[in-house]
Amino acid sequence: MKGRFSWWNEWVKRKHAYAQATQKQMDTDRFNSICAGTGLPNIHQKSTFKFKDVADGAARFLGHAPSGEKPYARIYTRLGNPNTEYLEKILFQLECEHIIDNALAKDEKSPTIASLVFASGMAAITTIIMGFVKPGDALIVGNVYGCTDSFMRFLQNRFGIEILFTDATNTDNIKQLIAKHPNVAAVFIETPDNPTLAVCDIEAISKITEAHEAMLIVDNTFCSPYLQQPFRLGADVVIHSLTKYVNGHSASIAGAALGPYEFFSKDVYPVYKDFGPTPSPFDSWLNSLSIQDMGVRIEHQCATAQKLAEFLENHPKVNRVWFPGLKSHPHYEVAKKQMRYGGTIISFDLKGGYDAGVNMMNYFARPDTPMELAVSLGSVISYIEHPASMTHSAVPEEDRCLRGITNSLVRLSVGVEGFSTLSKALDASLKL
Ligand SMILES: Cc1ncc(COP(=O)(O)O)c(C=O)c1O
């Protein structure tokens, strides 16, 4: 619906001028040097900040900040904190450095993109949606993480927002839904999705959403900014659960969202301030520390994952492997276009059915194996899980199987243990 967002026309103009890029990934050395940073602040473990005088306090409440400081970051930690501000800047550079450079080259006077860090990935998702959704709106939602899915159902049941679930890997589904429902305010996708690692074509979807003045929101958690940079492909908002690759050690829960500055400052920030989805200063400091080697970790994890996916594809006890870096993956070409590598997550279907899945999981539950039986991902530790009995057990069996989540499907998040260690362990577990 045209005229839905007051900031839309200016954003689209800047998106075309500064955000979309022919080069889909940032240079790795540049990426790693932004991650390493040079100015990790001490921990500001405090809820409130002293003002110099009344004029300083009054100015800060109006959002005026001295140069180099983020507005509101030194009033009260629910509104912002220097540790969170530091992490926001790093993420901002990783996802958007080309936008900043392009805007500066054109002497753009006002900011184009904003970056906010949250107490969890779910806090980022819910705050962004509450920042724009209103009665009468519809949202198109792809195959998304369970809590995102249940939040969407909550919006539908409690507030009457129309939620149109669809297979977003088929771009035509989105085209048809958006044509039929002029009240679609946003399309929310994850790519690759969980656990079958199906890939959505961000560039193709963004052309459809843009023509209808609907936001394209991409949950980029499964990739991190290292593997995929959705603004370069036409996304309007990018979300991360920092709990995964950014933390990389499963030591904290956090999230982030980046998007049009006008949207964030006028609509998202007031929700952030009032709902209070703020991270603790310590968690932001911890994530600023762990992001320092994120690119290096993921590079190693991806190389191992690619070899493991090939190993599993040739294993006699494995039916089928889903990994975007394999030529056999149904969306291999789209993945190659938009991702740096195939990623670090592999799903595979065992010939022995449900029992083989349970046997394998119980093997990795033992303390003498190099993986953990656990449901997170993106850590230096490899995690293995069985979606049918764990992450997707709430999905009715018929729906699950239709989505390819069979009883014998296993999901593996590859850590840094290396190919020889992990392939030996997988082979041992498959021989049980
Ligand atoms: C794709 C995706 N998005 C969002 C989330 C939620 O993140 P958090 O657990 O940090 O709230 C998850 C969690 O697993 C996820 O996998």
The ligand as an SDF file (V2000), in Angstrom:
LIG
                    3D

 16 16  0  0  0  0  0  0  0  0999 V2000
   16.9770  -18.0880   13.0170 C   0  0  0  0  0  0  0  0  0  0  0  0
   16.7740  -17.6730   14.4400 C   0  0  0  0  0  0  0  0  0  0  0  0
   16.2650  -16.4580   14.6960 N   0  0  0  0  0  0  0  0  0  0  0  0
   16.0720  -16.0330   15.9580 C   0  0  0  0  0  0  0  0  0  0  0  0
   16.3730  -16.8420   17.0400 C   0  0  0  0  0  0  0  0  0  0  0  0
   16.1260  -16.3290   18.4260 C   0  0  0  0  0  0  0  0  0  0  0  0
   17.3150  -15.9140   19.0000 O   0  0  0  0  0  0  0  0  0  0  0  0
   17.5400  -15.8400   20.5900 P   0  0  0  0  0  0  0  0  0  0  0  0
   17.5610  -17.2490   21.0900 O   0  0  0  0  0  0  0  0  0  0  0  0
   18.8470  -15.1270   20.7040 O   0  0  0  0  0  0  0  0  0  0  0  0
   16.4070  -15.0640   21.1380 O   0  0  0  0  0  0  0  0  0  0  0  0
   16.9050  -18.1050   16.8170 C   0  0  0  0  0  0  0  0  0  0  0  0
   17.2400  -18.9810   17.9510 C   0  0  0  0  0  0  0  0  0  0  0  0
   17.6100  -20.1290   17.7940 O   0  0  0  0  0  0  0  0  0  0  0  0
   17.1170  -18.5340   15.4840 C   0  0  0  0  0  0  0  0  0  0  0  0
   17.6150  -19.7510   15.1970 O   0  0  0  0  0  0  0  0  0  0  0  0
  1  2  1  0
  2  3  1  0
  2 15  2  0
  3  4  2  0
  4  5  1  0
  5  6  1  0
  5 12  2  0
  6  7  1  0
  7  8  1  0
  8  9  2  0
  8 10  1  0
  8 11  1  0
 12 13  1  0
 12 15  1  0
 13 14  2  0
 15 16  1  0
M  END
$$$$
